[in-house]
Amino acid sequence: MKIRTFPRPPRGNPVTKPGAVEPVIPQISALDWDRSMMRRRKKDSSLKRRSETLLRTIAVGLVAVFGLICVVYIGLTRDRSASAAVWRDPNSELFTPREQAVTPLSEDQALELVKKVLAARSAAELADIVRLRDISASEAVQFLTELEQKRGKVSRLDWIGNMDANGIQIEAVEIYFENETSRSLRALLTPDQRSVWQVDLAALSAACSKPWEKVVSEPKIQADLRVFIAHDNYYNGRFLSEREWAAYTLVSPDSDNTLIGYCQRGSETQRVLDASLKSSRAIRAIVRVRKNDPTPTRLCEIISFLAEDWILTDAVFDERQTDGASKGSVEP
């Protein structure tokens, strides 16, 4: 039996047959480079579009904010101009500030002056440090002597500072007591004609021309009272007409008994009272009241507003507004 053999292929590179198509081997490195370049270009283009969009958004936002600010500013300016041209508060001239003619006291000086007054027990000790208007020297000494017995020892003094009223300079110090049931007192300091600062004793003691309980209980009486005033809505007796009268509560700092005071609507007194109560629920003031009823009653007529706060001056406050004297200086 004859065994058939096949020749081995020649060693080396394979031999391509005539007419055969040679396979194309792709260049892998070049292809990868082209794709990476395309991806990089797309990424750069996307980042560029995002940056442009962000810049446009910021620019539009800034323009909008600037426009809003301009609109608000123009609107507020127009409102101010219209308000000033159309309407003026008729009470704007009620409280005319006075120039600081006397150098104000420092906190330490004000506290020291009040301490001296509280420690005084004779008229000689009160000389030049207190203002005795609407109160006598003996009444002032009596008040200071009985103060600790009635209210307890002083626990501290708090400096309030400037509280100008009635066209005069006023500095205030609040006095607190160890007895928690005792209400605090307010010392009002004002300079005299020699520019010497003094404590007003009538204001400190809330002095009235007649005792409060007597004014409450007697049927026919007239008095000047240092009181707290607030609006009221009680109308009775000869003050029954709300169209004719304006009602106010009058409260004494030393009594639980109150008075209801009335003044004519449209009067200067009512205008001043309402202007004073415009920004406060209650104010301190000196008023002149009168009772004409034949029987005891808590109802009285307010016939004059004498002073803002509790320092009395030479000029009646509501008359000063009427005759224009408020534009000038008023000596305490």
Secondary structure as the mmCIF struct_conf table of DSSP 4:
data_model
#
loop_
_struct_conf.conf_type_id
_struct_conf.id
_struct_conf.beg_label_comp_id
_struct_conf.beg_label_asym_id
_struct_conf.beg_label_seq_id
_struct_conf.end_label_comp_id
_struct_conf.end_label_asym_id
_struct_conf.end_label_seq_id
HELX_LH_PP_P HELX_LH_PP_P1 LYS A 2 ARG A 4
HELX_LH_PP_P HELX_LH_PP_P2 PRO A 7 PRO A 10
BEND BEND1 ARG A 11 ASN A 13
HELX_LH_PP_P HELX_LH_PP_P3 PRO A 14 LYS A 17
TURN_TY1_P TURN_TY1_P1 PRO A 18 GLY A 19
HELX_LH_PP_P HELX_LH_PP_P4 ALA A 20 PRO A 26
HELX_RH_AL_P HELX_RH_AL_P1 ILE A 28 VAL A 86
TURN_TY1_P TURN_TY1_P2 PRO A 90 GLU A 93
BEND BEND2 LEU A 94 PHE A 95
HELX_LH_PP_P HELX_LH_PP_P5 PRO A 97 GLU A 99
BEND BEND3 VAL A 102 VAL A 102
HELX_LH_PP_P HELX_LH_PP_P6 THR A 103 SER A 106
HELX_RH_AL_P HELX_RH_AL_P2 GLU A 107 ALA A 119
BEND BEND4 SER A 122 SER A 122
HELX_RH_AL_P HELX_RH_AL_P3 ALA A 123 LEU A 126
TURN_TY1_P TURN_TY1_P3 ALA A 127 ILE A 129
STRN STRN1 VAL A 130 ARG A 131
BEND BEND5 ARG A 133 ILE A 135
HELX_RH_AL_P HELX_RH_AL_P4 ALA A 137 ARG A 151
STRN STRN2 VAL A 154 ASN A 162
STRN STRN3 ALA A 165 ALA A 165
TURN_TY1_P TURN_TY1_P4 ASN A 166 GLY A 167
STRN STRN4 ILE A 168 ILE A 168
STRN STRN5 GLU A 171 PHE A 177
BEND BEND6 GLU A 178 ASN A 179
TURN_TY1_P TURN_TY1_P5 GLU A 180 THR A 181
BEND BEND7 SER A 182 SER A 182
HELX_LH_PP_P HELX_LH_PP_P7 ARG A 183 SER A 184
STRN STRN6 LEU A 185 PRO A 191
TURN_TY1_P TURN_TY1_P6 GLN A 193 ARG A 194
BEND BEND8 SER A 195 SER A 195
STRN STRN7 TRP A 197 ASP A 200
HELX_RH_AL_P HELX_RH_AL_P5 LEU A 201 SER A 205
TURN_TY1_P TURN_TY1_P7 ALA A 206 ALA A 206
BEND BEND9 SER A 209 LYS A 210
HELX_RH_AL_P HELX_RH_AL_P6 TRP A 212 SER A 217
BEND BEND10 PRO A 219 PRO A 219
STRN STRN8 LYS A 220 HIS A 231
HELX_RH_3T_P HELX_RH_3T_P1 GLY A 237 PHE A 239
TURN_TY1_P TURN_TY1_P8 GLU A 242 GLU A 244
STRN STRN9 TRP A 245 VAL A 251
TURN_TY1_P TURN_TY1_P9 PRO A 253 ASP A 254
BEND BEND11 ASP A 256 ASP A 256
STRN STRN10 THR A 258 GLN A 264
TURN_TY1_P TURN_TY1_P10 ARG A 265 GLY A 266
BEND BEND12 SER A 267 SER A 267
HELX_RH_AL_P HELX_RH_AL_P7 GLU A 268 SER A 276
TURN_TY1_P TURN_TY1_P11 LEU A 277 LEU A 277
BEND BEND13 LYS A 278 SER A 279
BEND BEND14 ARG A 281 ARG A 281
STRN STRN11 ALA A 282 ASN A 292
BEND BEND15 PRO A 294 THR A 295
BEND BEND16 ARG A 298 ARG A 298
STRN STRN12 LEU A 299 GLU A 308
TURN_TY1_P TURN_TY1_P12 ASP A 309 TRP A 310
BEND BEND17 ASP A 314 ALA A 315
HELX_RH_AL_P HELX_RH_AL_P8 PHE A 317 ASP A 323
TURN_TY1_P TURN_TY1_P13 GLY A 324 GLY A 324
HELX_RH_3T_P HELX_RH_3T_P2 ALA A 325 LYS A 327
BEND BEND18 GLY A 328 GLY A 328
#
